[in-house]
Each structure stands twice: as structure tokens, then as C-alpha cells.
Amino acid sequence: MSGDARDASALLARIEALERRLDEVEGVQAIHRLKARYGEVTDRRYAGDGLVPPERLAPLAREIAQLFTEDAVWDGGPQLGRVVGRAAIEAHFRTSQLHFAWHFFAKPQIQVDGDVGHGTWDILAPCTARNGRAHWMVGVEHDRYRRVDGRWLHAYMKLDLVFMAPFDEGWAKRVKRG
């Protein structure tokens, strides 16, 4: 192989490596935007006085469901339920176990490999139960993602609840100390 051919081959290998790295970085950024959109639309289901009316809730539930693959799993644990499939996710988000919630996602750990990815996010959510009692909810969401037709979507989302503590009592009594 001539020097020119080796140089061209090395350049091509570098370009391919850069394209893979760029695809991974763009995937991670797209997943960040996906999670932000999920939190934004989920929170728009609540107004100052509780869940928005059904005529406003239905399109929001549809929009949330569109952030998931057709065969996705949404698992909120024993407290919030588990549903499978985009249609079931849409139906689930037409109601709420809560009167109010606001989601804060933090400390993302996201890995992308081709058209699949996985990640974890810490969640802090001030929320109000249907009985009017305010709580702090803290947990970890374990997600799997899939790129479908060039778009990153949730394929699996599971909440592991760390604690749900009444606002007025705080969390100190609920969290075990080492």
C-alpha cells in the first residue's frame, strides 16, 4: 500500500470514528431534550387547583405517549402503577394518582450505543395527594431508549421510589441512616 493510500485509509478511519462519537453525543443531547419534554408535558397536566379539565388533559396525554415507543413500558411502581404500550400509556396519563406534581430531574447518567441507550435520573417532585396532603417524592428513574426513524424515544421507564414524605413532617423519619 502506498503512502497516499495509507494516509487516505487513516483519514477515513478517523472520520468514521468522529462520526460515531458525534452520533453518540447527539444521542445523549436528544435524550436530555426527550426527558425535559416528558417532564414539561407531564407537569402541564396540573393547574393551580389540580388536574386540568379532561378536554385539556387528553391532548397532553397523547403528547406524553408520543414520547414512548409503541411497545414501551412505563412503571411507576406500586404507588403509581405499570402500563405497557403507547395506547396504555396515553390512557394512564389521562388520569393521575396525584392532585398536583412538579418533576425535577437531576444527575443524568446516559449511555448511547447505536440506536439504543439507557440512563438513570434522580427525581425530586413536590406533589399533593388527592386528599390534599403535600408530599416530597424522591426517587431514581431507570430508563431505556430507542431511536426510531431518527427520533429518540423512551422504550422503558421505571421509578424506584426512595421516599415519599409528608411535606409538614419532612423526610428525616422516613430515611434510614447508615
Secondary structure per residue as TSV (DSSP state, phi and psi in degrees):
chain	resnum	aa	ss	phi	psi
A	1	M	-	360.0	132.6
A	2	S	-	-74.6	164.7
A	3	G	H	-59.8	-39.3
A	4	D	H	-64.2	-40.8
A	5	A	H	-66.7	-41.1
A	6	R	H	-63.2	-42.6
A	7	D	H	-62.2	-43.5
A	8	A	H	-65.7	-40.5
A	9	S	H	-65.1	-42.6
A	10	A	H	-65.1	-40.8
A	11	L	H	-63.8	-43.3
A	12	L	H	-61.4	-42.1
A	13	A	H	-62.9	-41.6
A	14	R	H	-64.2	-42.1
A	15	I	H	-62.8	-44.3
A	16	E	H	-62.6	-41.1
A	17	A	H	-64.0	-42.4
A	18	L	H	-64.1	-39.1
A	19	E	H	-63.5	-40.1
A	20	R	H	-64.5	-44.1
A	21	R	H	-64.2	-42.6
A	22	L	H	-62.6	-42.3
A	23	D	H	-60.6	-40.5
A	24	E	H	-65.1	-46.9
A	25	V	H	-62.0	-44.6
A	26	E	H	-64.2	-35.5
A	27	G	H	-64.0	-45.4
A	28	V	H	-60.9	-43.6
A	29	Q	H	-64.8	-40.0
A	30	A	H	-64.2	-36.7
A	31	I	H	-68.4	-38.7
A	32	H	H	-57.4	-46.5
A	33	R	H	-65.3	-38.1
A	34	L	H	-60.1	-47.6
A	35	K	H	-66.5	-39.9
A	36	A	H	-62.2	-42.0
A	37	R	H	-64.8	-42.3
A	38	Y	H	-56.8	-49.8
A	39	G	H	-61.9	-42.8
A	40	E	H	-61.4	-50.0
A	41	V	H	-71.0	-38.6
A	42	T	H	-59.6	-43.0
A	43	D	H	-71.2	-26.7
A	44	R	T	-68.1	-10.0
A	45	R	T	-71.0	-13.4
A	46	Y	E	-111.8	136.8
A	47	A	E	-107.7	-178.6
A	48	G	T	-59.8	-25.3
A	49	D	T	-112.3	22.3
A	50	G	E	120.9	-159.4
A	51	L	E	-62.9	138.5
A	52	V	-	-65.9	161.5
A	53	P	-	-61.5	154.6
A	54	P	H	-52.8	-36.1
A	55	E	H	-68.3	-24.3
A	56	R	H	-91.3	-27.5
A	57	L	H	-71.8	-39.5
A	58	A	H	-57.3	-49.4
A	59	P	H	-66.7	-30.0
A	60	L	H	-67.9	-42.9
A	61	A	H	-60.9	-40.7
A	62	R	H	-63.7	-43.0
A	63	E	H	-64.8	-40.6
A	64	I	H	-60.5	-47.7
A	65	A	H	-59.9	-32.4
A	66	Q	T	-69.8	-9.9
A	67	L	T	-86.3	2.3
A	68	F	E	-120.5	154.0
A	69	T	E	-70.2	163.2
A	70	E	E	-57.2	-34.5
A	71	D	E	-104.7	19.1
A	72	A	E	-64.0	158.3
A	73	V	E	-117.4	130.0
A	74	W	E	-115.9	118.2
A	75	D	E	-126.8	104.3
A	76	G	-	-92.8	10.1
A	77	G	H	77.6	-175.0
A	78	P	H	-59.1	-29.6
A	79	Q	H	-75.2	-37.1
A	80	L	H	-114.1	-11.1
A	81	G	-	95.0	171.9
A	82	R	E	-135.8	132.6
A	83	V	E	-135.2	151.3
A	84	V	E	-125.8	128.5
A	85	G	S	99.1	148.0
A	86	R	H	-59.3	-42.0
A	87	A	H	-63.9	-40.9
A	88	A	H	-68.3	-35.3
A	89	I	H	-64.8	-43.2
A	90	E	H	-60.2	-46.6
A	91	A	H	-61.6	-40.5
A	92	H	H	-60.9	-41.0
A	93	F	T	-82.7	1.9
A	94	R	T	-81.4	-6.0
A	95	T	S	-131.9	-177.4
A	96	S	-	-155.9	143.4
A	97	Q	S	-76.7	-11.0
A	98	L	E	-118.3	157.4
A	99	H	E	-84.7	-27.8
A	100	F	E	-159.1	148.2
A	101	A	E	-158.6	150.5
A	102	W	-	-139.9	120.4
A	103	H	-	-95.4	129.0
A	104	F	E	-118.3	115.8
A	105	F	E	-102.0	136.3
A	106	A	E	-144.1	168.1
A	107	K	E	50.7	52.3
A	108	P	E	-65.8	138.0
A	109	Q	E	-124.4	102.6
A	110	I	E	-121.4	132.8
A	111	Q	E	-124.5	138.2
A	112	V	E	-125.0	136.7
A	113	D	E	-138.8	96.9
A	114	G	T	68.9	-121.0
A	115	D	T	-99.0	13.0
A	116	V	E	-130.3	157.0
A	117	G	E	-156.5	168.2
A	118	H	E	-147.8	159.4
A	119	G	E	-165.8	165.2
A	120	T	E	-127.7	149.2
A	121	W	E	-139.3	134.1
A	122	D	E	-77.9	146.2
A	123	I	E	-128.4	134.7
A	124	L	E	-122.8	126.7
A	125	A	E	-139.8	110.8
A	126	P	E	-69.1	133.9
A	127	C	E	-147.4	162.0
A	128	T	E	-124.2	127.1
A	129	A	E	-72.3	167.1
A	130	R	T	-61.1	-26.4
A	131	N	T	-80.7	2.5
A	132	G	S	91.3	-2.1
A	133	R	-	-83.2	129.4
A	134	A	E	-82.3	142.5
A	135	H	E	-137.0	160.0
A	136	W	E	-105.2	126.7
A	137	M	E	-112.6	129.7
A	138	V	E	-130.0	135.6
A	139	G	E	-163.3	-174.0
A	140	V	E	-126.8	129.9
A	141	E	E	-101.0	129.6
A	142	H	E	-106.7	116.8
A	143	D	E	-118.4	149.7
A	144	R	E	-124.4	143.6
A	145	Y	E	-125.6	155.5
A	146	R	E	-142.4	136.6
A	147	R	E	-88.7	120.3
A	148	V	E	-121.8	121.0
A	149	D	T	50.6	42.0
A	150	G	T	81.7	2.3
A	151	R	E	-119.3	129.3
A	152	W	E	-78.7	133.0
A	153	L	E	-135.0	158.1
A	154	H	E	-73.3	130.7
A	155	A	E	-104.0	-23.3
A	156	Y	E	-159.3	134.9
A	157	M	E	-141.9	122.5
A	158	K	E	-130.6	128.6
A	159	L	E	-94.4	123.7
A	160	D	E	-103.4	110.5
A	161	L	E	-73.9	128.0
A	162	V	E	-87.8	-48.3
A	163	F	E	-161.8	156.4
A	164	M	E	-128.5	107.2
A	165	A	E	-117.1	136.9
A	166	P	E	-58.2	134.9
A	167	F	T	-55.0	-46.2
A	168	D	T	-73.6	-18.2
A	169	E	T	-99.3	-20.6
A	170	G	-	77.6	-175.9
A	171	W	S	-106.9	-5.5
A	172	A	T	-57.4	-38.7
A	173	K	T	-75.6	-17.7
A	174	R	T	-95.2	-19.6
A	175	V	S	-100.6	125.4
A	176	K	-	-73.2	139.3
A	177	R	-	-97.6	142.1
A	178	G	-	-61.0	360.0
